[in-house]
């Protein structure tokens, strides 16, 4: 049993699928499945079973989950303590929406490093709203940036609105508005459109836009 395997188990249990856990960890889905298989062998219990509606914890898995979450968090605390004892730079792990990661995070991280006056090694990744919350709750990330996704499970987490922004729909100056209601238009969105909790996905959904009319591009420049 390893902390990596426990982290995979926690993310699958919290996010509801091996695919979501793999995307959050930036590994292959087979790597997550192998971690679950190793835990199955170690504990003699599958811990998570696939059902017609997704995945469900076994009784043993339900008991293991809070313990595994604490073990993953304690491992993060242990690594931070050892880094401090060695005099290594502080570590800051940031997870954000794809838009923030593309347009804001590099400059934001640079400004933070200049103002803090401390040696800091910063890394950042991209995650959906639920993934950001789970990563921060289990100390797999230190900061999550993006829209608020509801109250956290643990009282020690704080959500603050650091940015004020609004979503604006832009069309070309020479491009007339498409005929018909918005539900019949084609909607190009950036990669945040893969996150059902993102504004770029919620707006078309509220307007009744069919899935086939939403076109997801890899970044804002290509939209």
N, C-alpha and C positions, 0 to 999 in steps of 0.2 A: 504494500500500500504506500502511495506517495501523495504529497500535497497536490501535485498536478492532477492526479486521478480524482482526489476529493473535490478539487476546484471544478473539474468537468461535471462531476455528479451534482454539485450544488447548482451550477448554471443550468443543467438539463432540468433539474427539479423546479427551479425558480422560473425558468423561461418556457418550459413546457415542451421542448423538443431538442433532439440532438443537433439538428440543423441550426437552430438559433444559438445554441451554445457554441457550436463550431465557428459561426460567423463572429460571435463576440470575442472568442479567444483567438481568432484569425488562424485557425488550424482546419484541417480536413475533417469532414464528418466521420470518416473512418477512424481518425485518431481519438475522437470522443467516444466512439463505440468501443474501441479497444480499451480505453480507460474504464468504462463501465463493466466490460467483461472481466478485467483484472480485479475490480472490486467484488464482482459476483464470485469469482474464484476465491478471493481472500475471505469473504464473509460467509460464503455458502448460501447466499440469497441473491436473487436478481435485483433487489432494491427498487427497480423501476420496471413496470410492465407496459407494453404497448397495448392500447385499447382502440376500439373503433373511433373514439373521440380524441385520441391523442396518446398521452402517457400518464400513468398513475403510479404513485409510490406504493410499494408493498408496506405492510405494517412495520417491517424492519427498516425499510427505507425512510418511512415517516419518523421513526425514532432516531435514525442516523442523521437526518438533515440538519437539525439545529446544532448537533455536536460537530458535524463536519464544517458547518459555517463558522463556528468558533475556532476550530482548528486552523482553517484557512486564514482567518483574521489574526490569530496568534502567530502564525508563520510570518505574516506581513510585519507584525510588531517585532518579531525576533530579527528579521532581516534589517529593519530600521535600526534596532539597537546595536547590531554588529557593525553596520555602516558607521554609526556615530562613534563607536569605540575605536574604529580604525581611522577615524578622521576623514572618511570619504565624504564626497558631496552629498547633500540631501537629495532624495529622489522624489520627484513630483510626477505622478501619472494622471494624465487628463484624458477623459473620454468625452466626445462631443458629437453633435449632429454633423453630417457631411458638409453642410454649408458653412458652419463655423470652422470646421477643420480646414476647409479649403480657403476661406477668405479672411478669417480672423485669428485663428490660433497661432500661426507663426509670429505675427507681430505682437500678439498678446503675450506669448511666452518670452519673447525678447525683452519686452517692456518690464515684465515681472522680474526677470533675471537682473536687469539693470537697477531696479528700485529696491529689491530685497537686500542687496549687498552681501548675499550668501552664495556660496558655491552650490549650484543646484543642477542636477541632471534631470531634464524634463523629457518625457515621452508622451505621445498622445495617439489616440486611436478613435475610431468612429463606432458609434453604437446607437441603437434605437432607444426610445424613451425608457422602456422597461429594462433594457439591458444596462443603460447607464445607472439606473437606480440599484439594480442587483449588484453591479460591480462595486459601487461605492459602499453599499451596505455590508458587503463581505470583504471589504478592504482589498479588492483586486484592482481598484483605482482609487485615487485620492480626491479627485474633483470631477464632477460631471457638469457639462455645460449644454444647455438646451432648454426647451419648453418644460415647464413643471408637469410631472405626470402623476400627481396625486401625493397623498401623505406617505411618507416612508414608514416601514414597519418598525423602525427603531427610533426612539425618542431623541437620540443624540445627533441625528442627522438634521441639518438645517438647509432649507431651500431659500435662496435669495434671488431677486430679479436684477441681475447686473446690467442688462441691456433693455432698451426700449426700442421696439421695432414693429413694423407692420408689413403685411404681405401686399405687394402691388403687382397687378397683372399688366404686362407691357406688350404692346403690339407695334409692328413697324409703322412708320409715318405714312407710307404709301399703301399699306395693307388694309383694305376695308374690313370692318368687323364681319366675321363669318355669318352667314345667314342662319336663321333659326335661333332657338334658345341656347344658353350656355351648355345645357346637357348634351347637345349635339355637336359641340365644337371638339376639335382635337386639342389636347392639353399637354404641351411639352413641359416636363419638370426635370430637375436635376436628380442626383442619386438619392436624395432624401425622400423621393417619391416611393421608395421601396419600404419605407417605414410607415405603417398605417397610422401612427400617432403624430406624424409630421404635418405642419400646416399645408405643405404642398400636396399632401394626399387628402387631408380632411376637407379642404375647400372643394375640390371636384366631387368628393363623395356627398357633401351637403347639397351640391347643385344637381345631384342625380346623374353625374357623368358615368357612363358605362366603363368598365375596366378596359375594354378594347380601344377607348378614345384617349387613354392616358399613356403618354409616351415618356418613358424614363431614360434619361441620358446620363453619361458617367459624371458630368460636372456642369457647373453653371455656364461655362464658356460655350459648350456644345449646344445648349438649349437656345 
